[in-house]
Amino acid sequence: MNMNRTANRNRNTRSGLSYVYVSYVSLNNNGYVAVIDPTTDQVVRRFSAGYNPTAMCLNPSGDKLYVADGLANMVYVYSTDTFNLIGSVPINDKPVAIFVEPSGKYGYVANYGYPCLTVFDAITLSLIGTFYFPDMAYAFACNENSPYVYTALKSIVSTRAYYSAFAISILNINESNTWIDPGRPDPFPDSTYNPLTVHPNGHTLVRFENETLYFLDPDNDQGPIVAAAPTSSLDNTVSGIYLDNGLLFCTMREERNFLKLFKNLDIDVNSKITYDDYKEIPSYKGQDKIRTSLTQKYIGVTIQAMDHPTGGLQIYDVDRGTSRFVELTSIGDLAFFSDTKAYVGGSTSVQPIDLTSARPLNPITIGTTYFKVKNVISGYSNQT
């Protein structure tokens, strides 16, 4: 879920909503961030951001922007009031995901070059510690009702990927942590998807890559995993997002041309899996990023060119249960501004899309042919 409304209007648009932040890199390894005002679709600021900004996020209050640098192996932190650098945190090797949990106290960095996870104080910007794993970390999920931050891990043996996950207690960083059981080997290794999402109740974790739900309770004397159960209902799913109303939207493996939608897919302490409703939403092969708008009125799924000749953005209206498709020639990262616009990253530009009319607007040039757009974010999100 994106929660991109913040209290301080000085660091945002006049409506009090977050700017759109775009990281990009030059061919000579200089990193930058462009700040877009979505009310005008103009770049209002550009600033240097290390050498290779591989991932970035905002904290829940929206006053800090965290940029992970894949060459310097640092996290650079910027004030969104002034866009000045206010501090940095050393991390390990090749960061691919960065996340600040919903209280805003702790930051987490997944390092894909070395099997470990860096944890830092998101307020004081001091290093807390490092978790070392046998596998590579690459994605995070949490929500405001969850006592854990979950990280997805992957190892490659021959041509197969073996997935696992780790739960980190928010209250006790170095205690009450647990492995989530490894899943089956997957013949489709791909670290661009986030295989984790958390039910709004905070206690149910969904792992798409092994089609399993977990009920976790930090107060359980026998350990936090109270129950776990696989379900064939999640077969061929690779990623997903829960809405506050219990709707779960799932993207599928690249050869599938539909989305899955559950209402209140959940697990209880007795390993009983339940859901109130299920449907398949027509889509396209090549499903990639999935995001939701501010009030969760829209779901967006980027589509890479497979059975559709160009690819583009599928916009699903949650209230009406209808889809529209916007053709695009270059498809990268995806972010929503409010319920009015979506922004899709291209090679050297960002494409704004009017959600009401499902119409592409004038592209926003970020750099020249010597630059490459990497990440696009707007507001706080509880999933990487």
N, C-alpha and C positions, 0 to 999 in steps of 0.2 A: 504494500500500500504506500502511496506517496502522501505525505502530509506536508504540503509546501506553503502553508500559511504561517507566518511568524508575526511576532508582536511588534517588532521595530520596523516601522515603515521607511526609515532612512536607508536601510540596506536592501530595500526591495522596490518594486514598482509602486505607483501611487495607490494601487488597490491593496497594498500590504502583502502581495504575493511575491514569491521568489523570482529573481532573475533566472535566465537560462545560462548555464556555464558550459563552455565548450573547450576541452583540452585539445591541443594539436601540437605537432612536432615538425621541425624542419629536417631536411635531409642531412644537415650538418649537426644533428643531435642537439638542438636547442628546443626546449619545451615552453609552451605558452598556454595561457587561458584567455579566452575571449568571453566577455560578459554581454549578453544580449538582453535588451529590454523588450519583452514580448508584446508590450502595448504599441510599440512602433516598429518592431523587428529590425532595430538598428544595434550595431555593436557600439556600446557606450564606453567600453574600457578593454584594453589588452594589457596583460602583464606577464613577465617572465615566470616560468614555473619549472625550474630545474632543467634536466636534459631530455628526459623521456617520460612524460606523465602517463603512466599506465593505468591508473585508476584514481577516482576522486569521489568525495562525498561531502555532504553538509552535516552539521550536527542538528539535533532536533530544534534548537532555538534559531538556527539559521544565521548565527553571527560568526561562524567559522567555516572556512572551506579547507578541506584536507586533501592534499594532492600527493599521491605516492609516486616516487621517481624510480623507474626501473633500471636506470644506469647508476645513479648516485647511491641507490639503496637508502633513501631517506624519505620521510614524510614531511612535506612543507605545509605549514599552516598559515592561512591568510585571513585577515579581518575582512568580512564582507561589508563593513562600514567604509573602510578606506582602501581596501584591496592591497594593503601593505603586508609584507611578511612579518608575522609575529613570533615565529618559532619553528623549530624542526625537531624531528625525532629520528635517531638512527634505527634502521631495521635490518633484516637479513638480505636475502638474495632474490631478485626478480619478483617484486610485489605485483600481484595480479588483481587483488581485491582489497578494499579498505571499507571499514564499517564502524560507525559510532552507535552504541546501543541506545535504546529509547530514553534512558535517564540522562544521557549526555555525559556520563562520568568517564566511560572507558572507550578506547578505540582499539580496533583489531585489524591486523594486516596479515593477509595470506601470502606467504612467500613460496613461489613455485620453483625457484631455482635451487632451493634447499628445503628439505622437509621440516618446516617449522612455522609457527604462528607467533607474531609479535603482538604484545598487549601493552598499551600505554595509557597514561592518564590524559584524557581528552581535554581537561581543563588546564592543568599545570604543564602539560606537554612533557612530562617526565616518563622515562621508560619504566614499566612495571616488571616485565619479564618475557621469557620466550618459552613456548611449548614446542618440544621436538617430537616429531612423528616419524614413522617409517614411510609415510605417504605424503604426497604434495597437497597442501591446502589451496583451495581456489574459489570458494564462495561462502557467503554468510546468510543467515536468516534469523529473525527474532521478531517479537512484537512486544507492546507495552505490558501485556499480561503474562509474558513468559519469564521464568526465573533463569533461563539459559540463553546464551548465544550459541548457535549451532554453526559449525563449519564443515563443509564438504571436503573430502580428501580423495585422492585418486593415485593409484600406482599403475604403471604400464609394464606388463610382462609379455614379451613377444608382441603379438598384435592385439592383445586383449587388455581392457582396463578393469581394474579391481577397485571398487568404491567402498568407502567407509565414511563415518561421520563422527564428530566429537562434540560433546555438550560441555560448555564452560559456564559455571555458575557465575552470575553477575554479582552476587553479594560476596562470594568467597572465590576470588580469582584463582587461588592456588589450592582450593579444596572443593570437594563435592563435584568433581568433574568426572565424566564417564565417556567411554567409547560406546558408540551406537554400532550394533553388530554389522560386520562387513556384509555386503550384498553379493550377489552372484557375479561372475565375470561378465563383462559386457563387450561384445565384439565391435561396438561403435564408440571408440574413445573420442570424446569431445569435451573439452573443459570450458566451452563458451556458455553452456547451460548451467543454471543453478538448480540442482536436483532437490532442494529443500524448501519447504514452506511450513508455516506454523498456523494452526487453527486460531481464530480469534480468542478462544478460551485460554490459550497459552500453554495448555498441557499436552496437546497432540501435535506431534511432528510427523509430516509426510515426507518420505523419501521416495522420489519417483524412480530412481535408477534400479531399485529392487522391489518396487511396488508394495511398500510396507508402511504401516502406521504404527507410531509408538506413543504410549501414554507414559508421561514422565511426571514424577512427583518428588521434589527435593526433600520432602519431609519423611519419605518412606524409609524405615529402618533397614530394609533389605537392599537398598540402592534406588536410584532415581528412576530406573526403567521398571515400571509397574507391570506393563503389558506391551506386547508387540504382536502384530499379526499381518501377514501379507494378504493382498487382495488382487484378484485378477482384473478387477474393475479398472485398475491403473495400468494395465499392460500397454506397452509402447508409449507411455508418457515420459517426457524428459524434463519438464519444468512446469511451474504453475504458480498461481497467486490466489490467496484467500481474500475475499472482501469482508468487511465488518459484519455483513448480514449472513455470513456463512456460505456464500457462493464460492466455489472453487473452480477456477478456469485452468485447464491443463493444455499445454502444447504437446505435440506429438513428434515422434521420429520423422525424419525428413521424407520418408516415403508415404506417409499418411496424409490424407487431404481433409481432415476434420479436426475440430477441437473438442475436448470433453468438458462438460459442465456438470458439476455435482452441487446439490444443495445440502450443506451441513454434513459432508463426509467426515466421520469421526470414529473414535475408538474409545471404549470404556475400560475400566480396570480389569474386566474379565476377558479382555481381548475380543470383545464383540464389536464388529465393524457395522456401522449403520449409516444410512443417508436417506434424506427425505425425497430426493428427486434426482434424475439423471437424464441428460440429453446429449446428442452429438450435434455440433454446430458445423455446417459446411465451411470448409476453408481450402487451403492450397498446400501442396507439398512445399517443403523448405521453410517451415515455421522456425522463427529465431527468437527475438526478444519479445517479452510480454510485460506490459505495464498497465497501470490504471490511472485515471484522472483524479483530480483533487477530491471530488465528492463521490468518486467511484461510479459515475454515470456511464463512463466509457471504458472499455478494454481495448488496448491496441496490441496488435501482433505484427511484427515485421515479417515479411515473406521474401525469402531469397528466390531468385529466378530458377525455377525447376519446371513444373508443369505450366506455370504462368510465364509468358515470354520475357517479362521485365522484372517481375517481383514488385513489391510495394508494401503498403500498410493496410491491414484489415482493421476496420473500426467497428466494434460491436457495441450497440446501444443496450445497456443492461436493462433498462426499464421497458423498452419496446421489444427486446429480443430479436433485433434485426441487425444485419451486417451490411457494410459498404466497403468498397475497396478502392484505394488510391494507387494508381500505377506510378512507380518511381524507377529511375534508371540506376540509382546508387543507393544502397541500403546499408546503414551502419547502426549506430546506437540509437536509442529511442528515449524521449522524455516528454512528459505532458506539462503544459502550463494551464492551471485551472481546468475548467471544462470547455475551454474555447479553442485551444490549439494543441497540436502535437508537433514535435520537432524530431526529424530523422536526420542523423548524420550522414554526410556523403564523403567524397574524397577530400575536397577542399572547400566544401560549403555545407550549410545546414538547411534542410528543407522544412519550412513551416507549413502546417496543414490545418485549414479551418475545419474544426470538428462538426460544426453545424451543417455545412454544405458538403463536407468531405471533398474539399477542393484544395489543391496545392496552391500556395501563395508564392510570391517572388522569393527565390532562394537567397540566402544570406551568405555572402562570400566571407570566409574565415581567413584564408590565406591565398597563396598563389599556387602554381603547379609544383612549387618546391615545398609545399606543406601537406601534411596529412592529418585529417580530423580523427580523433581517437574516441573520447568520451563526451556524452551529452547528458547533463543532469539538470533538474529544476526541483528544488525543495528536498526535504528529507524523505528517505525511503527506508523501510525496515528489511529490505532484501537487497543484496548486491546482484 
